[in-house]
Amino acid sequence: MTKQLTLNCDMGEGFGPWDMGDDKAIMPLIDAANIACGGHAGDPSTMRHCVELAKRHKTENRRSRLLPR
């Protein structure tokens, strides 16, 4: 039996000039990105940058939500 592992990571948690990790270096290594959507972390520019990185590396783009669904 072959097991499969999906590696995901919380991304885009910086705000303005403050980076919280190296999103550009990590994105090619993961299968899915939970991209911050504001509230607790992330700003429009950081979110946009992470979405573009995810598209470029064919990484699944998931939204990280502050509130439960």
Summary of the structure (lengths in Angstrom):
residues: 69
radius of gyration: 12.4
end to end distance: 34.7
largest distance: 46.8
contacts: 179
relative contact order: 0.26
helix: 29%
strand: 23%
